[in-house]
Amino acid sequence: MKSLMNRYVKLLSFLPGICLIVACTGHQIKGYEINGSAPLPEFEGKMVYMKDVSSGQPVDSAEIIHGKFDFSDTVTIVSPVVKVLSIRVSKSGLEYRLPVVIENGSIQAYISDVVCTGGTMLNERMQDFLMAVDEYSTACENKQTEQIKSGFADLLKKYIEINDDNAVGEYIRTAYRSSL
């Protein structure tokens, strides 16, 4: 009886690890979901448009309700692509834009006075790039125009190199080609 109990105890100690392995290998998120937050009062009731990067044409839209919006699709993404989430404020004509990588997983998008994205690997990389651009622009206050252009081109080349094998690198190459 004691020998049988020892076997069960040993088996039970492996069970959580086996369950974890099965759970991790057997479950990949099909498609994407974007959980968005747009908390500025002037955004309430407005539409967020998901636009094609090259044409600028809307491919989907969602209404902002209580400062939130979402997009989703259950089709597995084979090749991630960048789309731009856009909110236009009619009073000022200002357009808030956030590039987001459409890839399998749960993506977070925040659009306000600051924009950010995250939740998936490529969206984290996109956020790293957006932060680097923001930091660079802050550091350029007292620099000459040519120095700013040269430094920005170097920054773009660095992030293209880091992301040479993915949609973020392709987005930077396309969206900023005039600055390279």
C-alpha atoms as a printed R data frame, in Angstrom:
    type eleno elety resid chain resno       x      y       z
1   ATOM     1    CA   MET     A     1   0.000  0.000   0.000
2   ATOM     2    CA   LYS     A     2   2.797  2.441   0.908
3   ATOM     3    CA   SER     A     3   4.583  1.665  -2.383
4   ATOM     4    CA   LEU     A     4   1.411  2.406  -4.330
5   ATOM     5    CA   MET     A     5   0.962  5.752  -2.500
6   ATOM     6    CA   ASN     A     6   4.582  6.727  -3.293
7   ATOM     7    CA   ARG     A     7   3.908  6.118  -7.000
8   ATOM     8    CA   TYR     A     8   0.819  8.349  -6.912
9   ATOM     9    CA   VAL     A     9   2.713 11.091  -5.106
10  ATOM    10    CA   LYS     A    10   5.489 10.926  -7.724
11  ATOM    11    CA   LEU     A    11   2.944 11.011 -10.561
12  ATOM    12    CA   LEU     A    12   1.119 13.953  -9.005
13  ATOM    13    CA   SER     A    13   4.335 15.940  -8.811
14  ATOM    14    CA   PHE     A    14   4.723 15.669 -12.606
15  ATOM    15    CA   LEU     A    15   1.087 16.431 -13.398
16  ATOM    16    CA   PRO     A    16   1.234 20.276 -13.200
17  ATOM    17    CA   GLY     A    17   4.267 20.349 -15.510
18  ATOM    18    CA   ILE     A    18   2.601 18.047 -18.018
19  ATOM    19    CA   CYS     A    19  -0.586 20.145 -17.953
20  ATOM    20    CA   LEU     A    20   1.437 23.304 -18.511
21  ATOM    21    CA   ILE     A    21   3.288 21.782 -21.484
22  ATOM    22    CA   VAL     A    22   0.038 20.579 -23.057
23  ATOM    23    CA   ALA     A    23  -1.625 23.949 -22.457
24  ATOM    24    CA   CYS     A    24   1.252 25.898 -23.981
25  ATOM    25    CA   THR     A    25   1.812 23.712 -27.024
26  ATOM    26    CA   GLY     A    26  -1.809 23.041 -27.843
27  ATOM    27    CA   HIS     A    27  -3.137 26.610 -27.665
28  ATOM    28    CA   GLN     A    28  -2.186 29.306 -30.118
29  ATOM    29    CA   ILE     A    29  -4.455 32.289 -30.444
30  ATOM    30    CA   LYS     A    30  -6.137 32.296 -33.822
31  ATOM    31    CA   GLY     A    31  -6.456 35.782 -35.212
32  ATOM    32    CA   TYR     A    32  -6.173 38.987 -33.256
33  ATOM    33    CA   GLU     A    33  -8.052 41.227 -30.912
34  ATOM    34    CA   ILE     A    34  -7.287 44.870 -30.331
35  ATOM    35    CA   ASN     A    35  -8.428 46.207 -26.980
36  ATOM    36    CA   GLY     A    36  -8.279 49.959 -27.326
37  ATOM    37    CA   SER     A    37  -8.518 52.878 -24.989
38  ATOM    38    CA   ALA     A    38  -9.201 56.436 -26.159
39  ATOM    39    CA   PRO     A    39 -10.014 58.328 -22.951
40  ATOM    40    CA   LEU     A    40 -10.130 61.949 -24.147
41  ATOM    41    CA   PRO     A    41 -13.659 63.386 -23.754
42  ATOM    42    CA   GLU     A    42 -13.684 64.676 -27.352
43  ATOM    43    CA   PHE     A    43 -13.261 61.065 -28.588
44  ATOM    44    CA   GLU     A    44 -16.516 59.802 -27.072
45  ATOM    45    CA   GLY     A    45 -18.869 58.588 -29.806
46  ATOM    46    CA   LYS     A    46 -16.233 59.119 -32.529
47  ATOM    47    CA   MET     A    47 -15.067 56.380 -34.864
48  ATOM    48    CA   VAL     A    48 -11.625 54.796 -34.816
49  ATOM    49    CA   TYR     A    49 -10.645 53.808 -38.331
50  ATOM    50    CA   MET     A    50  -8.203 51.022 -39.105
51  ATOM    51    CA   LYS     A    51  -6.479 52.192 -42.274
52  ATOM    52    CA   ASP     A    52  -4.236 50.573 -44.833
53  ATOM    53    CA   VAL     A    53  -0.749 52.064 -44.530
54  ATOM    54    CA   SER     A    54  -0.038 52.485 -48.229
55  ATOM    55    CA   SER     A    55  -3.436 53.700 -49.479
56  ATOM    56    CA   GLY     A    56  -4.693 55.406 -46.313
57  ATOM    57    CA   GLN     A    57  -8.093 53.847 -46.993
58  ATOM    58    CA   PRO     A    58 -10.181 52.551 -44.060
59  ATOM    59    CA   VAL     A    59 -10.460 48.748 -43.844
60  ATOM    60    CA   ASP     A    60 -12.473 48.609 -40.599
61  ATOM    61    CA   SER     A    61 -13.939 50.911 -37.972
62  ATOM    62    CA   ALA     A    62 -15.139 50.864 -34.372
63  ATOM    63    CA   GLU     A    63 -17.043 53.354 -32.245
64  ATOM    64    CA   ILE     A    64 -15.512 54.716 -29.057
65  ATOM    65    CA   ILE     A    65 -17.902 53.981 -26.189
66  ATOM    66    CA   HIS     A    66 -16.971 54.952 -22.609
67  ATOM    67    CA   GLY     A    67 -13.416 55.589 -23.826
68  ATOM    68    CA   LYS     A    68 -13.012 52.046 -25.221
69  ATOM    69    CA   PHE     A    69 -13.003 50.431 -28.666
70  ATOM    70    CA   ASP     A    70 -12.060 47.068 -30.098
71  ATOM    71    CA   PHE     A    71 -11.327 45.229 -33.309
72  ATOM    72    CA   SER     A    72 -10.995 41.480 -33.795
73  ATOM    73    CA   ASP     A    73 -10.794 38.718 -36.358
74  ATOM    74    CA   THR     A    74 -10.525 34.966 -35.811
75  ATOM    75    CA   VAL     A    75  -8.621 34.249 -39.021
76  ATOM    76    CA   THR     A    76  -5.056 33.131 -38.277
77  ATOM    77    CA   ILE     A    77  -2.561 35.791 -39.362
78  ATOM    78    CA   VAL     A    78   0.142 34.143 -41.454
79  ATOM    79    CA   SER     A    79   2.046 37.326 -42.343
80  ATOM    80    CA   PRO     A    80   1.710 40.204 -39.857
81  ATOM    81    CA   VAL     A    81   1.028 43.622 -41.383
82  ATOM    82    CA   VAL     A    82   0.937 47.165 -40.042
83  ATOM    83    CA   LYS     A    83  -2.300 49.132 -40.078
84  ATOM    84    CA   VAL     A    84  -2.884 52.620 -38.700
85  ATOM    85    CA   LEU     A    85  -5.577 53.340 -36.142
86  ATOM    86    CA   SER     A    86  -6.888 56.844 -36.719
87  ATOM    87    CA   ILE     A    87  -9.230 59.196 -34.871
88  ATOM    88    CA   ARG     A    88 -10.078 62.576 -36.373
89  ATOM    89    CA   VAL     A    89 -11.250 65.324 -34.047
90  ATOM    90    CA   SER     A    90 -13.614 67.529 -36.031
91  ATOM    91    CA   LYS     A    91 -13.136 70.737 -34.019
92  ATOM    92    CA   SER     A    92  -9.414 71.006 -34.632
93  ATOM    93    CA   GLY     A    93  -9.125 68.792 -37.711
94  ATOM    94    CA   LEU     A    94  -6.343 66.993 -35.854
95  ATOM    95    CA   GLU     A    95  -5.866 63.304 -36.610
96  ATOM    96    CA   TYR     A    96  -4.517 61.008 -33.901
97  ATOM    97    CA   ARG     A    97  -2.637 58.093 -35.501
98  ATOM    98    CA   LEU     A    98  -1.196 54.894 -34.065
99  ATOM    99    CA   PRO     A    99   0.562 52.238 -36.164
100 ATOM   100    CA   VAL     A   100  -0.396 48.761 -34.954
101 ATOM   101    CA   VAL     A   101   0.937 45.396 -36.105
102 ATOM   102    CA   ILE     A   102  -1.908 43.031 -36.938
103 ATOM   103    CA   GLU     A   103  -0.633 39.671 -35.710
104 ATOM   104    CA   ASN     A   104  -2.041 36.715 -33.787
105 ATOM   105    CA   GLY     A   105  -2.702 37.626 -30.180
106 ATOM   106    CA   SER     A   106  -4.215 40.193 -27.879
107 ATOM   107    CA   ILE     A   107  -3.053 43.711 -28.758
108 ATOM   108    CA   GLN     A   108  -3.412 46.790 -26.580
109 ATOM   109    CA   ALA     A   109  -3.799 50.217 -28.174
110 ATOM   110    CA   TYR     A   110  -3.909 53.527 -26.337
111 ATOM   111    CA   ILE     A   111  -4.740 56.735 -28.184
112 ATOM   112    CA   SER     A   112  -4.666 60.040 -26.327
113 ATOM   113    CA   ASP     A   113  -2.174 62.889 -26.063
114 ATOM   114    CA   VAL     A   114   0.305 59.999 -26.095
115 ATOM   115    CA   VAL     A   115  -0.171 56.908 -28.274
116 ATOM   116    CA   CYS     A   116   1.148 53.435 -27.510
117 ATOM   117    CA   THR     A   117   0.723 49.822 -28.491
118 ATOM   118    CA   GLY     A   118   1.727 46.525 -26.915
119 ATOM   119    CA   GLY     A   119   0.634 43.040 -25.927
120 ATOM   120    CA   THR     A   120   2.354 41.119 -28.724
121 ATOM   121    CA   MET     A   121   5.997 40.816 -29.723
122 ATOM   122    CA   LEU     A   122   5.840 42.991 -32.846
123 ATOM   123    CA   ASN     A   123   3.651 45.607 -31.173
124 ATOM   124    CA   GLU     A   124   6.219 45.842 -28.369
125 ATOM   125    CA   ARG     A   125   8.860 46.412 -31.056
126 ATOM   126    CA   MET     A   126   6.663 49.050 -32.691
127 ATOM   127    CA   GLN     A   127   6.323 50.768 -29.312
128 ATOM   128    CA   ASP     A   128  10.121 50.693 -28.834
129 ATOM   129    CA   PHE     A   129  10.472 52.431 -32.201
130 ATOM   130    CA   LEU     A   130   7.781 55.038 -31.410
131 ATOM   131    CA   MET     A   131   9.455 55.788 -28.059
132 ATOM   132    CA   ALA     A   132  12.855 56.175 -29.748
133 ATOM   133    CA   VAL     A   133  11.396 58.665 -32.261
134 ATOM   134    CA   ASP     A   134   9.744 60.606 -29.441
135 ATOM   135    CA   GLU     A   135  12.971 60.700 -27.397
136 ATOM   136    CA   TYR     A   136  14.944 61.782 -30.473
137 ATOM   137    CA   SER     A   137  12.559 64.631 -31.267
138 ATOM   138    CA   THR     A   138  12.800 65.849 -27.661
139 ATOM   139    CA   ALA     A   139  16.602 65.798 -27.855
140 ATOM   140    CA   CYS     A   140  16.672 67.888 -31.065
141 ATOM   141    CA   GLU     A   141  15.509 71.221 -29.688
142 ATOM   142    CA   ASN     A   142  18.802 73.089 -30.134
143 ATOM   143    CA   LYS     A   143  20.297 71.238 -33.102
144 ATOM   144    CA   GLN     A   144  20.889 72.353 -36.684
145 ATOM   145    CA   THR     A   145  18.519 71.050 -39.380
146 ATOM   146    CA   GLU     A   146  21.152 68.943 -41.144
147 ATOM   147    CA   GLN     A   147  22.253 67.423 -37.851
148 ATOM   148    CA   ILE     A   148  18.622 66.532 -37.051
149 ATOM   149    CA   LYS     A   149  18.049 64.937 -40.477
150 ATOM   150    CA   SER     A   150  21.265 62.928 -40.297
151 ATOM   151    CA   GLY     A   151  20.597 61.714 -36.770
152 ATOM   152    CA   PHE     A   152  17.014 60.766 -37.628
153 ATOM   153    CA   ALA     A   153  18.160 58.797 -40.676
154 ATOM   154    CA   ASP     A   154  20.613 56.917 -38.430
155 ATOM   155    CA   LEU     A   155  17.820 56.164 -35.958
156 ATOM   156    CA   LEU     A   156  15.589 54.844 -38.751
157 ATOM   157    CA   LYS     A   157  18.384 52.657 -40.143
158 ATOM   158    CA   LYS     A   158  19.021 51.219 -36.671
159 ATOM   159    CA   TYR     A   159  15.365 50.222 -36.213
160 ATOM   160    CA   ILE     A   160  15.094 48.875 -39.761
161 ATOM   161    CA   GLU     A   161  18.140 46.693 -39.064
162 ATOM   162    CA   ILE     A   162  16.706 45.470 -35.739
163 ATOM   163    CA   ASN     A   163  13.391 44.663 -37.458
164 ATOM   164    CA   ASP     A   164  14.709 43.623 -40.866
165 ATOM   165    CA   ASP     A   165  12.786 40.331 -40.791
166 ATOM   166    CA   ASN     A   166   9.361 41.596 -39.770
167 ATOM   167    CA   ALA     A   167   6.466 43.980 -40.488
168 ATOM   168    CA   VAL     A   168   7.852 46.735 -38.236
169 ATOM   169    CA   GLY     A   169  10.995 47.062 -40.365
170 ATOM   170    CA   GLU     A   170   8.908 47.116 -43.546
171 ATOM   171    CA   TYR     A   171   6.635 49.800 -42.052
172 ATOM   172    CA   ILE     A   172   9.600 52.016 -41.105
173 ATOM   173    CA   ARG     A   173  11.170 51.543 -44.537
174 ATOM   174    CA   THR     A   174   7.901 52.510 -46.270
175 ATOM   175    CA   ALA     A   175   6.541 55.229 -43.967
176 ATOM   176    CA   TYR     A   176   9.855 57.042 -43.549
177 ATOM   177    CA   ARG     A   177  11.505 56.433 -46.928
178 ATOM   178    CA   SER     A   178  11.845 60.165 -47.593
179 ATOM   179    CA   SER     A   179  13.940 60.531 -44.412
180 ATOM   180    CA   LEU     A   180  16.382 57.733 -45.209
